Amino acid sequence: SLPDGVRRARGICPADVAYRVSRPAQLSAPTRQLFPGGFPKDFSLLTAVRTRPGLQAPLLTLYSAQGVQQLGLELGRPFRFLYEDQTGRPRPPAQPVFRGLSLADGKWHRVAVAVKGQSVTLIVDCKKRVTRPLPRSARPLLDTHGVIIFGARILDEEVFEGDIQELVIVPGVQAAYESCEQKELECEGAWRERPQKQQSHRAQRSPKQQPSRLHRPQNQEPQRQDPTPGEEEGILESSPLPPPEEVTPSPTLTPAGASGHLW
């Protein structure tokens, strides 16, 4: 059975599986079970998500063993990427903020975040790409003896409400930049995997580069809608979430080996 506050919902395309997450949901896992070899210095974070219109809430939060928030992704307006390494860098005034962009419009969005060196790049719907400085230390470390929480922060009333089809963290930034190259428009403006013959240029991922999936998509890859009017300016039209389907899948809260499934 599903955790409280989680129900199955239709994904971006009719055959896709997503999950409707509402306020009662409490989803977390020990970080070291998701990242037994340590959290990668440079990484890609990929997600396909649809939030309740007007939402300003975290999608993902990583805490150290001492309860320090080390990593976070906050949806809404503005879009925030939170990062703090073992030295406390970057300091709060230097935390990257992506102003003028809101994903809380009740529509599906494909989001890729690439963290490399001293910068972080946000790619939204394969259309809008913005890079911000990330003045962290030369050898940043994130403590993996804490916990990863989906859709919430400790002692914070704001929680994620919406649909999620995928949430993956992959070592290196290649996955973030290739996430758009491997898709083509199908399914009413959404994105579908290209035929294999068109992917011969894609580099093979070594076993050490296997993704840590915090939400495993089923069936097809997440897919993308055409940009709505005003998207280039970060202004997106709002629409209500459709009702979830009355069916029951079987994700669990137990991490599965090194691949790191949250559910």
N, C-alpha and C positions, 0 to 999 in steps of 0.2 A: 504494500500500500504506500501511497505518497505521504510525505510529511504534511502536517497541518499547514494550510495556507498555500498549498501547491496543487494545481490542477493541470490537466493536459489541455492544450490549445492548438489551434491550427498555426502552422508556421508561415513563412513568407510565401511559399507555394502550397497548393492543396495537399501534396504528398509529404510535406515537411512536418516534423514534430517539434513543437515548442512547448513551453510550460508557463502557465499563468501564475504569477507569484503575488500574493496579497499580504496584508499587514500581519497576520498571525505567524507567518513563516519564520523559522529560525534555522538557518543553514550555515554550518561551519565545519571546519576540519583542521586538525593539527598541520601546521605548515610543513614540518619535516616529513610527513607522510606523502605530501604532494610533491615536495622537492627534497628527496633524500640525499641528493648530491650537492645541496646548497642552491640558493636562489641565483639565477644567472645575472651577471653584471650588465650585459646588454641583452635586450629581449624584445619580443613582439607580444602584444596583447591584442587578441582578436575577439570581437563579439558581434552578434546579430541580436538586436534588442528593440523592443517597442515599449515605451513607458506610458504611464498615465499622463494625460495632458497637464502641463503646469507643474510637474513634479520637480523637486530639487532634493535629490537623495543620492546616497552612495550606491554604486553597483558592486564594488569590491573593496574590502579593507584588509590589510595585512598588519598584524600586531606582533611586536617583539614579546619575549618572555616577561619583560617588565611592563607590558601594557602600552608601549609607545607605538603610535601609528607610523608605520614605515612606508606603506604604499596604499594608495587609494585612487579610485576613479569615481568622480561625482558627476552625475548627469543633471541636466537642467540648464539654467541660464544664469551665470556662465558655466561652461564645461571646465571642470577642474581636474588636474592630474596632481596627486599629492605624493611626494617622495621624500624620505629622510634616511640617510645612511647612518653608519655606526658613529660618525663624527657629528651628527646633527645637521648635516648639510643636505640640500640648501636650506638656509634660514627662511622663516616664514615670508619676509618681504620678497624673496627671490623665487618662491614657489610659482611654477608656470600656471597661468590662467588663460583660457581661450575665450576671450570676450566676443560678444556679437554672435555667438553660436549656441543654439538650444536644440537638444534632441527630444525634449519633453513635449511632443506634439501629437502623440497617439499614433504615429506611423512607424513602420519598420525602418531601421537604419543599420547599415553595416559600418562598424567602427574598427579601425586599426590604429594602434599606438606603437610607435617604434622608439625605443630608448637606446641610445648609443652615445658613449662618451659624455660630453657636456651638453647634450641637447635631447629634446623629445619632440617627435613629429606626430601630429594627429591627422589621420586621413578619414574623412567622413563620406560615405556613399561613393567612393572612388571619384569624387568631384572636387571636394574642398580639402586642401592640404595646407597645414599651418605648422611651422616649427618654432619652438620656444627654447631659450637657454635653460639648461639644467645644471647649475654650478655645484655639482656634487664633488666629493673627493676623488683623487686619481685612482684609488682602489676601493671603490664603495662595496660595502657588505650589508646585507639584510639578514637579520637574525631569523633563523628558521625553527627556533624552539618555542615560538608563539603559536598563534592561530590565524587562519584566514576566515573571514566572515563574508558571506554573500548578502548584499542588499541592506546592510545596516552598519552602524558604528556603535561601540560601547557607550552607554549612557546618552544616546542620541535618539530623539523621538522620530526623526525623519527616517523612513525606510523605503526601499524600492518597491514599487507596485507597477506591474506590467508583465510583458511576455519576453522570454529569452529563449533563443534557439541554440546559441553557442557562446561559450566563454572559454578561451584557450590562451595559455601563456607558453610561448615557444622561445628557446634560447636563440639569440641573434635577431637581427632586424630584417633578414631576408623575407620571412613569412609576411611581415606587414606590407612590404612593397610589392610582393608577388600576389597578394590576395586579390587585387583587381585584375592583374594580367591573366589569371586563370579562369576568369568568368566571362560569360557573354550574355547579352540580353535575351531573356525568354520569360515565359510565365507572367504575362501582364506587366512587363517592365522590371521583373526581378532578375536576379543573377543565378545562372546555372553553370555547372562545371562544363568546361569545353571538352570536346572529344580528345582522347589521349594523343592522337597524332599531332594535335596542335600544341602539346605540352612538352615536346622533346627538349626544349631549351631549359626546362626546369631542373635545377640541381637536385640530386638525391640527398635526402636528409640522413645523416649518420645516426646510429642508435643513441648517441649522446645528445642529439638534437630533437628527440621525440618530445612532442608537446605535453604540457601538464594541462589536462582538460578539467576545468572547473564546472563545465556543463557540456555533456556529450550530445551533439546533434545526432539524430537518427535519420535514416534514409538518405536524403540529398543534402548537399552543401547549402549553407545559408545563401540567400539570394537577395537581390537589391532592387528597389524601386527607382523609377526615373526621378530626377530631381524635381521638387515642387517649385512653383514660382517664388523667386526671392531667395533660393537656397544659397546662391553664391554670396549673398550678403549675410547669410546666417539666420534669415528670417523664414521660419517654416510654418505652414498652415497647420492648424490643429484639428484633430478628429478623434472621437471617442473610441475606446477599445471595444471590439466586438465581444460577444459572450464566449467563454471557453466551451470546448466540447465536453460532453459528459462521458468520458472514457478514462480508463485507468492504465497508465504505463507502470513501469517498475524501476525507477531510479532509486538509489539509496544514498544515505549520508555516509556510507563507509568508503573511505578512499581505497582504491584498488591498485595496490602495488606502486611501482615507480611512475606510472602514467598519471596518477594523481587525480582521479575522478572525485568531484565534490558530491555529485549525485547522479 
